[in-house]
Amino acid sequence: MKIIVVDNEPDRLEELVKCLRAAFPNAEITDFTSPSLAVQYSFENPV
């Protein structure tokens, strides 16, 4: 499973990623603080 996490607050983003890693230990999690970078990533990588 691949998960993209986007939040403009780095502290919140870190907490979200921690929770997701605990819930989905085998997932590939990629995080961004910039929505535009997340969209660009989704166009360039299979998600």
N, CA, C and O atoms as a GROMACS GRO file, in nm:
protein
  188
    1MET      N    1   0.084  -0.116   0.000
    1MET     CA    2   0.000   0.000   0.000
    1MET      C    3   0.089   0.123   0.000
    1MET      O    4   0.193   0.127   0.067
    2LYS      N    5   0.048   0.223  -0.076
    2LYS     CA    6   0.120   0.350  -0.079
    2LYS      C    7   0.028   0.459  -0.027
    2LYS      O    8  -0.089   0.467  -0.063
    3ILE      N    9   0.083   0.543   0.059
    3ILE     CA   10   0.006   0.650   0.122
    3ILE      C   11   0.080   0.781   0.105
    3ILE      O   12   0.200   0.789   0.131
    4ILE      N   13   0.008   0.883   0.061
    4ILE     CA   14   0.063   1.019   0.055
    4ILE      C   15  -0.004   1.100   0.165
    4ILE      O   16  -0.126   1.099   0.177
    5VAL      N   17   0.076   1.168   0.244
    5VAL     CA   18   0.026   1.251   0.353
    5VAL      C   19   0.068   1.395   0.327
    5VAL      O   20   0.185   1.422   0.298
    6VAL      N   21  -0.028   1.487   0.336
    6VAL     CA   22   0.001   1.627   0.310
    6VAL      C   23  -0.054   1.711   0.424
    6VAL      O   24  -0.172   1.701   0.459
    7ASP      N   25   0.032   1.793   0.481
    7ASP     CA   26  -0.011   1.889   0.584
    7ASP      C   27   0.091   2.001   0.586
    7ASP      O   28   0.212   1.977   0.581
    8ASN      N   29   0.043   2.123   0.594
    8ASN     CA   30   0.135   2.238   0.590
    8ASN      C   31   0.199   2.266   0.726
    8ASN      O   32   0.283   2.356   0.738
    9GLU      N   33   0.160   2.192   0.828
    9GLU     CA   34   0.221   2.207   0.960
    9GLU      C   35   0.311   2.086   0.986
    9GLU      O   36   0.262   1.975   1.007
   10PRO      N   37   0.443   2.107   0.986
   10PRO     CA   38   0.536   1.995   1.001
   10PRO      C   39   0.514   1.909   1.125
   10PRO      O   40   0.529   1.787   1.119
   11ASP      N   41   0.478   1.971   1.237
   11ASP     CA   42   0.455   1.893   1.359
   11ASP      C   43   0.336   1.799   1.343
   11ASP      O   44   0.341   1.683   1.383
   12ARG      N   45   0.229   1.851   1.284
   12ARG     CA   46   0.110   1.768   1.259
   12ARG      C   47   0.142   1.657   1.160
   12ARG      O   48   0.099   1.543   1.176
   13LEU      N   49   0.217   1.692   1.059
   13LEU     CA   50   0.255   1.595   0.957
   13LEU      C   51   0.332   1.479   1.020
   13LEU      O   52   0.306   1.362   0.990
   14GLU      N   53   0.425   1.511   1.106
   14GLU     CA   54   0.504   1.408   1.174
   14GLU      C   55   0.415   1.316   1.256
   14GLU      O   56   0.433   1.194   1.255
   15GLU      N   57   0.318   1.373   1.327
   15GLU     CA   58   0.226   1.292   1.408
   15GLU      C   59   0.139   1.203   1.319
   15GLU      O   60   0.117   1.087   1.351
   16LEU      N   61   0.090   1.258   1.209
   16LEU     CA   62   0.010   1.179   1.117
   16LEU      C   63   0.088   1.061   1.062
   16LEU      O   64   0.038   0.949   1.054
   17VAL      N   65   0.212   1.087   1.023
   17VAL     CA   66   0.296   0.980   0.969
   17VAL      C   67   0.320   0.873   1.075
   17VAL      O   68   0.317   0.754   1.044
   18LYS      N   69   0.346   0.913   1.199
   18LYS     CA   70   0.366   0.816   1.307
   18LYS      C   71   0.243   0.726   1.324
   18LYS      O   72   0.255   0.604   1.335
   19CYS      N   73   0.126   0.788   1.324
   19CYS     CA   74   0.001   0.712   1.340
   19CYS      C   75  -0.020   0.616   1.224
   19CYS      O   76  -0.059   0.501   1.244
   20LEU      N   77   0.006   0.663   1.104
   20LEU     CA   78  -0.012   0.578   0.987
   20LEU      C   79   0.088   0.463   0.986
   20LEU      O   80   0.054   0.351   0.948
   21ARG      N   81   0.212   0.489   1.027
   21ARG     CA   82   0.312   0.382   1.032
   21ARG      C   83   0.272   0.275   1.135
   21ARG      O   84   0.293   0.156   1.113
   22ALA      N   85   0.213   0.319   1.245
   22ALA     CA   86   0.167   0.224   1.346
   22ALA      C   87   0.049   0.141   1.294
   22ALA      O   88   0.041   0.021   1.319
   23ALA      N   89  -0.041   0.206   1.222
   23ALA     CA   90  -0.160   0.137   1.171
   23ALA      C   91  -0.130   0.051   1.049
   23ALA      O   92  -0.192  -0.054   1.028
   24PHE      N   93  -0.035   0.096   0.967
   24PHE     CA   94  -0.002   0.027   0.842
   24PHE      C   95   0.150   0.009   0.831
   24PHE      O   96   0.215   0.079   0.754
   25PRO      N   97   0.206  -0.083   0.909
   25PRO     CA   98   0.352  -0.096   0.915
   25PRO      C   99   0.418  -0.133   0.782
   25PRO      O  100   0.537  -0.106   0.764
   26ASN      N  101   0.345  -0.193   0.691
   26ASN     CA  102   0.404  -0.234   0.563
   26ASN      C  103   0.381  -0.131   0.452
   26ASN      O  104   0.423  -0.153   0.339
   27ALA      N  105   0.316  -0.022   0.483
   27ALA     CA  106   0.285   0.078   0.382
   27ALA      C  107   0.408   0.162   0.348
   27ALA      O  108   0.496   0.184   0.432
   28GLU      N  109   0.412   0.207   0.225
   28GLU     CA  110   0.513   0.303   0.181
   28GLU      C  111   0.451   0.442   0.198
   28GLU      O  112   0.360   0.478   0.124
   29ILE      N  113   0.500   0.518   0.294
   29ILE     CA  114   0.441   0.648   0.326
   29ILE      C  115   0.533   0.759   0.279
   29ILE      O  116   0.652   0.763   0.312
   30THR      N  117   0.476   0.849   0.201
   30THR     CA  118   0.550   0.965   0.152
   30THR      C  119   0.477   1.089   0.202
   30THR      O  120   0.355   1.100   0.186
   31ASP      N  121   0.550   1.181   0.261
   31ASP     CA  122   0.484   1.298   0.319
   31ASP      C  123   0.536   1.427   0.257
   31ASP      O  124   0.650   1.436   0.213
   32PHE      N  125   0.447   1.526   0.256
   32PHE     CA  126   0.477   1.657   0.197
   32PHE      C  127   0.415   1.767   0.282
   32PHE      O  128   0.308   1.749   0.341
   33THR      N  129   0.483   1.880   0.288
   33THR     CA  130   0.423   2.000   0.348
   33THR      C  131   0.367   2.091   0.241
   33THR      O  132   0.299   2.189   0.271
   34SER      N  133   0.393   2.060   0.116
   34SER     CA  134   0.347   2.140   0.003
   34SER      C  135   0.247   2.060  -0.081
   34SER      O  136   0.284   1.956  -0.136
   35PRO      N  137   0.124   2.106  -0.091
   35PRO     CA  138   0.027   2.036  -0.175
   35PRO      C  139   0.070   2.025  -0.321
   35PRO      O  140   0.048   1.922  -0.385
   36SER      N  141   0.132   2.130  -0.373
   36SER     CA  142   0.173   2.125  -0.514
   36SER      C  143   0.280   2.019  -0.537
   36SER      O  144   0.281   1.954  -0.641
   37LEU      N  145   0.371   2.002  -0.441
   37LEU     CA  146   0.472   1.896  -0.454
   37LEU      C  147   0.409   1.757  -0.445
   37LEU      O  148   0.452   1.664  -0.512
   38ALA      N  149   0.307   1.744  -0.362
   38ALA     CA  150   0.238   1.616  -0.351
   38ALA      C  151   0.168   1.581  -0.482
   38ALA      O  152   0.171   1.466  -0.526
   39VAL      N  153   0.105   1.680  -0.544
   39VAL     CA  154   0.039   1.657  -0.672
   39VAL      C  155   0.142   1.621  -0.778
   39VAL      O  156   0.122   1.528  -0.856
   40GLN      N  157   0.250   1.695  -0.782
   40GLN     CA  158   0.357   1.667  -0.878
   40GLN      C  159   0.408   1.524  -0.858
   40GLN      O  160   0.426   1.451  -0.956
   41TYR      N  161   0.431   1.485  -0.735
   41TYR     CA  162   0.478   1.350  -0.704
   41TYR      C  163   0.379   1.246  -0.756
   41TYR      O  164   0.419   1.145  -0.813
   42SER      N  165   0.249   1.272  -0.735
   42SER     CA  166   0.148   1.174  -0.778
   42SER      C  167   0.144   1.158  -0.929
   42SER      O  168   0.108   1.051  -0.979
   43PHE      N  169   0.178   1.263  -1.003
   43PHE     CA  170   0.183   1.252  -1.148
   43PHE      C  171   0.307   1.175  -1.195
   43PHE      O  172   0.305   1.112  -1.300
   44GLU      N  173   0.414   1.182  -1.118
   44GLU     CA  174   0.541   1.123  -1.160
   44GLU      C  175   0.568   0.984  -1.103
   44GLU      O  176   0.663   0.917  -1.143
   45ASN      N  177   0.484   0.940  -1.008
   45ASN     CA  178   0.506   0.811  -0.942
   45ASN      C  179   0.374   0.735  -0.930
   45ASN      O  180   0.268   0.795  -0.917
   46PRO      N  181   0.381   0.602  -0.935
   46PRO     CA  182   0.258   0.525  -0.914
   46PRO      C  183   0.214   0.536  -0.768
   46PRO      O  184   0.292   0.511  -0.676
   47VAL      N  185   0.092   0.574  -0.749
   47VAL     CA  186   0.036   0.586  -0.614
   47VAL      C  187  -0.098   0.515  -0.606
   47VAL      O  188  -0.162   0.514  -0.501
   0.00000   0.00000   0.00000
